[in-house]
């Protein structure tokens, strides 16, 4: 199943029966738009390994305007070609 966009949910940690939500950084997500799913995965993994865990990706540029209407983003990086 192809997903036009997906967001990284807040990771939950479980410690001795307690549910602790990890800090989300940045407060507003970063949006990556590209039709190449491998690039989106690579960008998301690279950022998360460097402490940036609030990332959303979209592989269909036609969906971007709806995303912009529904939430705020810290940064939007898109593939123009």
OpenMM code with the backbone's topology and positions (N, CA, C; nanometers):
from openmm import Vec3, app, unit

residues = "UNK UNK UNK UNK UNK UNK UNK UNK UNK UNK UNK UNK UNK UNK UNK UNK UNK UNK UNK UNK UNK UNK UNK UNK UNK UNK UNK UNK UNK UNK UNK UNK UNK UNK UNK UNK UNK UNK UNK UNK UNK UNK UNK UNK UNK UNK UNK UNK UNK UNK UNK UNK UNK UNK UNK UNK UNK UNK UNK UNK UNK UNK UNK UNK UNK UNK UNK UNK UNK UNK UNK UNK UNK UNK UNK UNK UNK UNK UNK UNK UNK".split()
positions = [
    Vec3(0.0838, -0.1180, 0.0000),
    Vec3(0.0000, 0.0000, 0.0000),
    Vec3(0.0881, 0.1240, 0.0000),
    Vec3(0.0598, 0.2140, -0.0899),
    Vec3(0.1376, 0.3364, -0.1024),
    Vec3(0.0770, 0.4451, -0.0154),
    Vec3(0.1602, 0.5100, 0.0657),
    Vec3(0.1136, 0.6169, 0.1523),
    Vec3(0.1612, 0.7504, 0.0966),
    Vec3(0.0684, 0.8444, 0.0660),
    Vec3(0.1108, 0.9738, 0.0127),
    Vec3(0.1915, 1.0546, 0.1131),
    Vec3(0.1692, 1.0324, 0.2412),
    Vec3(0.2489, 1.1015, 0.3433),
    Vec3(0.2470, 1.0172, 0.4684),
    Vec3(0.3488, 1.0325, 0.5455),
    Vec3(0.3513, 0.9652, 0.6747),
    Vec3(0.4293, 1.0528, 0.7702),
    Vec3(0.3925, 1.0488, 0.8916),
    Vec3(0.4594, 1.1280, 0.9940),
    Vec3(0.5219, 1.0378, 1.0973),
    Vec3(0.6229, 1.0859, 1.1600),
    Vec3(0.6859, 1.0113, 1.2674),
    Vec3(0.6099, 1.0384, 1.3958),
    Vec3(0.5453, 0.9355, 1.4504),
    Vec3(0.4758, 0.9580, 1.5761),
    Vec3(0.5749, 0.9802, 1.6889),
    Vec3(0.5291, 1.0400, 1.7949),
    Vec3(0.6151, 1.0576, 1.9116),
    Vec3(0.6538, 0.9198, 1.9630),
    Vec3(0.7826, 0.8914, 1.9704),
    Vec3(0.8216, 0.7598, 2.0181),
    Vec3(0.7876, 0.7442, 2.1654),
    Vec3(0.7371, 0.6283, 2.2002),
    Vec3(0.7041, 0.6015, 2.3381),
    Vec3(0.8049, 0.5052, 2.3964),
    Vec3(0.8512, 0.5355, 2.5155),
    Vec3(0.9436, 0.4492, 2.5857),
    Vec3(0.8684, 0.3839, 2.7004),
    Vec3(0.8987, 0.2591, 2.7256),
    Vec3(0.8353, 0.1889, 2.8359),
    Vec3(0.9424, 0.1552, 2.9381),
    Vec3(0.9272, 0.2091, 3.0550),
    Vec3(1.0249, 0.1884, 3.1606),
    Vec3(0.9545, 0.1395, 3.2853),
    Vec3(0.9759, 0.0136, 3.3199),
    Vec3(0.9179, -0.0467, 3.4409),
    Vec3(0.7682, -0.0199, 3.4521),
    Vec3(0.6958, -0.0505, 3.3441),
    Vec3(0.5516, -0.0357, 3.3468),
    Vec3(0.5005, 0.1051, 3.3252),
    Vec3(0.5902, 0.2012, 3.3112),
    Vec3(0.5500, 0.3401, 3.2887),
    Vec3(0.5646, 0.3726, 3.1406),
    Vec3(0.4738, 0.4513, 3.0912),
    Vec3(0.4820, 0.4979, 2.9535),
    Vec3(0.5344, 0.6410, 2.9556),
    Vec3(0.6483, 0.6629, 2.8909),
    Vec3(0.7110, 0.7944, 2.8882),
    Vec3(0.7237, 0.8367, 2.7431),
    Vec3(0.6765, 0.9556, 2.7113),
    Vec3(0.6866, 1.0064, 2.5748),
    Vec3(0.8178, 1.0813, 2.5594),
    Vec3(0.8927, 1.0463, 2.4543),
    Vec3(1.0201, 1.1125, 2.4268),
    Vec3(0.9938, 1.2559, 2.3796),
    Vec3(1.0896, 1.3424, 2.4037),
    Vec3(1.0774, 1.4818, 2.3609),
    Vec3(1.0792, 1.4896, 2.2087),
    Vec3(0.9890, 1.5691, 2.1550),
    Vec3(0.9777, 1.5871, 2.0107),
    Vec3(1.0588, 1.7102, 1.9723),
    Vec3(1.1452, 1.6951, 1.8715),
    Vec3(1.2276, 1.8066, 1.8254),
    Vec3(1.2337, 1.8058, 1.6746),
    Vec3(1.2118, 1.9179, 1.6113),
    Vec3(1.1656, 2.0468, 1.6610),
    Vec3(1.0166, 2.0416, 1.6951),
    Vec3(0.9670, 2.1473, 1.7548),
    Vec3(0.8275, 2.1474, 1.7999),
    Vec3(0.7296, 2.1352, 1.6827),
    Vec3(0.7607, 2.1966, 1.5706),
    Vec3(0.6817, 2.1779, 1.4484),
    Vec3(0.7625, 2.0858, 1.3577),
    Vec3(0.6969, 1.9923, 1.2895),
    Vec3(0.7714, 1.8948, 1.2097),
    Vec3(0.8425, 1.9559, 1.0892),
    Vec3(0.9417, 1.8824, 1.0433),
    Vec3(1.0090, 1.9118, 0.9173),
    Vec3(0.9404, 1.8261, 0.8121),
    Vec3(0.9075, 1.8837, 0.6978),
    Vec3(0.8409, 1.8103, 0.5906),
    Vec3(0.9372, 1.7908, 0.4739),
    Vec3(0.9550, 1.6666, 0.4332),
    Vec3(1.0317, 1.6338, 0.3137),
    Vec3(0.9343, 1.5869, 0.2067),
    Vec3(0.9466, 1.6442, 0.0874),
    Vec3(0.8609, 1.6069, -0.0250),
    Vec3(0.9498, 1.5582, -0.1381),
    Vec3(0.9308, 1.4330, -0.1773),
    Vec3(1.0097, 1.3747, -0.2856),
    Vec3(0.9364, 1.2513, -0.3352),
    Vec3(0.9435, 1.2242, -0.4647),
    Vec3(0.8761, 1.1060, -0.5185),
    Vec3(0.9578, 0.9782, -0.5008),
    Vec3(1.0809, 0.9912, -0.4543),
    Vec3(1.1658, 0.8735, -0.4322),
    Vec3(1.1587, 0.8316, -0.2853),
    Vec3(1.0912, 0.7204, -0.2618),
    Vec3(1.0699, 0.6707, -0.1260),
    Vec3(1.2019, 0.6428, -0.0537),
    Vec3(1.3026, 0.5951, -0.1251),
    Vec3(1.4324, 0.5660, -0.0631),
    Vec3(1.4987, 0.6929, -0.0096),
    Vec3(1.4868, 0.8028, -0.0824),
    Vec3(1.5422, 0.9293, -0.0346),
    Vec3(1.4716, 0.9739, 0.0923),
    Vec3(1.3388, 0.9631, 0.0937),
    Vec3(1.2622, 1.0040, 0.2115),
    Vec3(1.3016, 0.9231, 0.3342),
    Vec3(1.3158, 0.7929, 0.3159),
    Vec3(1.3567, 0.7071, 0.4266),
    Vec3(1.4963, 0.7425, 0.4748),
    Vec3(1.5878, 0.7646, 0.3816),
    Vec3(1.7253, 0.8011, 0.4161),
    Vec3(1.7310, 0.9339, 0.4916),
    Vec3(1.6573, 1.0329, 0.4446),
    Vec3(1.6560, 1.1642, 0.5102),
    Vec3(1.5986, 1.1527, 0.6508),
    Vec3(1.4897, 1.0787, 0.6647),
    Vec3(1.4263, 1.0621, 0.7958),
    Vec3(1.5188, 0.9898, 0.8936),
    Vec3(1.5858, 0.8847, 0.8471),
    Vec3(1.6788, 0.8107, 0.9335),
    Vec3(1.8001, 0.8949, 0.9713),
    Vec3(1.8517, 0.9722, 0.8765),
    Vec3(1.9673, 1.0580, 0.9038),
    Vec3(1.9334, 1.1619, 1.0097),
    Vec3(1.8191, 1.2265, 0.9947),
    Vec3(1.7796, 1.3269, 1.0923),
    Vec3(1.7515, 1.2652, 1.2291),
    Vec3(1.6817, 1.1527, 1.2319),
    Vec3(1.6484, 1.0920, 1.3611),
    Vec3(1.7731, 1.0435, 1.4338),
    Vec3(1.8738, 0.9998, 1.3599),
    Vec3(1.9979, 0.9564, 1.4252),
    Vec3(2.0769, 1.0751, 1.4807),
    Vec3(2.0368, 1.1955, 1.4430),
    Vec3(2.1004, 1.3172, 1.4933),
    Vec3(2.0084, 1.3970, 1.5852),
    Vec3(1.9074, 1.3307, 1.6413),
    Vec3(1.8220, 1.3922, 1.7411),
    Vec3(1.7019, 1.4685, 1.6891),
    Vec3(1.6804, 1.4685, 1.5593),
    Vec3(1.5644, 1.5377, 1.5014),
    Vec3(1.4595, 1.4310, 1.4724),
    Vec3(1.3591, 1.4229, 1.5592),
    Vec3(1.2644, 1.3126, 1.5503),
    Vec3(1.1232, 1.3545, 1.5099),
    Vec3(1.1042, 1.4785, 1.4738),
    Vec3(0.9726, 1.5254, 1.4310),
    Vec3(0.9788, 1.5548, 1.2813),
    Vec3(0.9680, 1.4491, 1.2027),
    Vec3(0.9832, 1.4577, 1.0574),
    Vec3(0.8616, 1.3933, 0.9915),
    Vec3(0.8082, 1.4594, 0.8924),
    Vec3(0.7020, 1.4025, 0.8106),
    Vec3(0.7522, 1.3959, 0.6676),
    Vec3(0.7058, 1.2952, 0.5957),
    Vec3(0.7457, 1.2807, 0.4563),
    Vec3(0.6211, 1.2697, 0.3696),
    Vec3(0.6358, 1.3114, 0.2464),
    Vec3(0.5265, 1.3054, 0.1497),
    Vec3(0.5872, 1.2677, 0.0149),
    Vec3(0.5356, 1.1621, -0.0472),
    Vec3(0.5897, 1.1216, -0.1771),
    Vec3(0.4987, 1.1627, -0.2932),
    Vec3(0.3989, 1.2435, -0.2649),
    Vec3(0.3078, 1.2915, -0.3686),
    Vec3(0.2887, 1.4419, -0.3510),
    Vec3(0.3497, 1.5202, -0.4391),
    Vec3(0.3471, 1.6662, -0.4249),
    Vec3(0.2057, 1.7234, -0.4314),
    Vec3(0.1129, 1.6487, -0.4873),
    Vec3(-0.0266, 1.6960, -0.4946),
    Vec3(-0.0917, 1.7001, -0.3567),
    Vec3(-0.0321, 1.6329, -0.2587),
    Vec3(-0.0870, 1.6290, -0.1233),
    Vec3(-0.0345, 1.7422, -0.0336),
    Vec3(0.0663, 1.8138, -0.0796),
    Vec3(0.1338, 1.9128, 0.0047),
    Vec3(0.0410, 2.0259, 0.0493),
    Vec3(-0.0409, 2.0770, -0.0379),
    Vec3(-0.1278, 2.1894, -0.0010),
    Vec3(-0.2241, 2.1502, 0.1111),
    Vec3(-0.2754, 2.0290, 0.1093),
    Vec3(-0.3629, 1.9823, 0.2175),
    Vec3(-0.2862, 1.9721, 0.3487),
    Vec3(-0.1619, 1.9256, 0.3416),
    Vec3(-0.0795, 1.9186, 0.4620),
    Vec3(-0.0555, 2.0577, 0.5192),
    Vec3(-0.0292, 2.1547, 0.4320),
    Vec3(-0.0031, 2.2917, 0.4771),
    Vec3(-0.1275, 2.3563, 0.5392),
    Vec3(-0.2450, 2.3163, 0.4947),
    Vec3(-0.3684, 2.3689, 0.5519),
    Vec3(-0.3940, 2.3126, 0.6915),
    Vec3(-0.3438, 2.1940, 0.7172),
    Vec3(-0.3779, 2.1263, 0.8423),
    Vec3(-0.2749, 2.1403, 0.9535),
    Vec3(-0.1536, 2.1828, 0.9228),
    Vec3(-0.0517, 2.1952, 1.0280),
    Vec3(0.0588, 2.2912, 0.9865),
    Vec3(0.1394, 2.3289, 1.0850),
    Vec3(0.2539, 2.4168, 1.0631),
    Vec3(0.3802, 2.3314, 1.0565),
    Vec3(0.4767, 2.3748, 0.9775),
    Vec3(0.6045, 2.3053, 0.9646),
    Vec3(0.7189, 2.4004, 0.9955),
    Vec3(0.8229, 2.3483, 1.0566),
    Vec3(0.9445, 2.4270, 1.0835),
    Vec3(1.0209, 2.4510, 0.9550),
    Vec3(1.0208, 2.3507, 0.8687),
    Vec3(1.0979, 2.3556, 0.7442),
    Vec3(1.0314, 2.2642, 0.6436),
    Vec3(1.0343, 2.3043, 0.5161),
    Vec3(0.9851, 2.2194, 0.4086),
    Vec3(1.0971, 2.2072, 0.3060),
    Vec3(1.1381, 2.0842, 0.2796),
    Vec3(1.2397, 2.0572, 0.1783),
    Vec3(1.1741, 1.9752, 0.0688),
    Vec3(1.1825, 2.0239, -0.0556),
    Vec3(1.1156, 1.9510, -0.1637),
    Vec3(1.2031, 1.9366, -0.2858),
    Vec3(1.1718, 1.8325, -0.3592),
    Vec3(1.2397, 1.8014, -0.4842),
    Vec3(1.1639, 1.8723, -0.5967),
    Vec3(1.2301, 1.9605, -0.6677),
    Vec3(1.1652, 2.0366, -0.7735),
    Vec3(1.1585, 1.9585, -0.9051),
    Vec3(1.2555, 1.8740, -0.9302),
    Vec3(1.2596, 1.8006, -1.0579),
    Vec3(1.1592, 1.6900, -1.0638),
] * unit.nanometer
topology = app.Topology()
chain = topology.addChain("A")
for resn in residues:
    res = topology.addResidue(resn, chain)
    for name in ("N", "CA", "C"):
        topology.addAtom(name, app.Element.getBySymbol(name[0]), res)
